[in-house]
Amino acid sequence: MQIVINIPDNLPTERVNQMIKELEEKLQAEADLIPTQAKSTRRVYAHLITVDNLDLPSRDKLYER
């Protein structure tokens, strides 16, 4: 995520830092409201199957579909 803030050049550095701090606090408060759930682990099984004769159509035939 990217947040772009337009800040006038004549704004004092202290005010810029204050605005950034306020934004950080607001974003953290919103993030804290997001419910988190424990993700269940998934098992992935892979099998290697040997194929003697594999007939693949040409690219032209694939694009004709």
C-alpha positions as CSV (number, residue, x, y, z in Angstrom):
1,M,0.0,0.0,0.0
2,Q,1.2,3.5,-0.8
3,I,-0.1,6.7,0.7
4,V,0.7,10.0,-0.9
5,I,0.3,13.2,1.1
6,N,0.5,16.6,-0.5
7,I,2.2,18.9,1.9
8,P,2.8,22.6,1.2
9,D,6.5,23.6,1.1
10,N,5.9,26.4,3.7
11,L,4.6,24.0,6.3
12,P,6.9,23.8,9.3
13,T,8.7,20.5,9.9
14,E,7.1,20.1,13.3
15,R,3.6,20.2,11.8
16,V,4.6,17.7,9.1
17,N,5.9,15.3,11.7
18,Q,2.8,15.8,13.7
19,M,0.6,15.0,10.7
20,I,2.5,11.9,10.0
21,K,2.3,10.7,13.6
22,E,-1.5,11.3,13.6
23,L,-1.8,9.3,10.4
24,E,0.2,6.5,11.8
25,E,-2.0,6.4,14.9
26,K,-5.2,6.4,12.8
27,L,-3.9,3.6,10.6
28,Q,-2.8,1.5,13.5
29,A,-6.2,2.0,15.2
30,E,-7.9,0.8,12.0
31,A,-5.5,-2.2,11.7
32,D,-6.2,-3.2,15.3
33,L,-9.9,-3.4,14.4
34,I,-9.3,-6.0,11.7
35,P,-10.0,-9.5,13.2
36,T,-7.2,-11.9,12.8
37,Q,-7.7,-15.6,12.5
38,A,-5.3,-18.4,12.9
39,K,-4.7,-19.9,9.5
40,S,-5.0,-23.6,9.2
41,T,-2.1,-25.4,7.8
42,R,-2.6,-27.1,4.4
43,R,-0.8,-30.2,3.3
44,V,0.2,-30.3,-0.4
45,Y,0.8,-33.7,-2.0
46,A,2.6,-33.9,-5.2
47,H,2.8,-37.0,-7.4
48,L,5.1,-37.7,-10.3
49,I,3.3,-39.6,-13.1
50,T,5.4,-40.8,-16.0
51,V,3.8,-40.2,-19.4
52,D,5.1,-42.2,-22.4
53,N,3.3,-40.4,-25.2
54,L,2.2,-36.8,-24.7
55,D,0.3,-35.3,-27.6
56,L,0.3,-31.5,-27.3
57,P,-1.4,-29.3,-30.0
58,S,0.6,-26.6,-31.7
59,R,0.4,-23.0,-30.5
60,D,-1.6,-22.1,-33.6
61,K,-4.3,-24.7,-32.7
62,L,-4.4,-23.5,-29.2
63,Y,-5.1,-19.9,-30.4
64,E,-7.8,-21.1,-32.8
65,R,-10.0,-22.1,-29.8
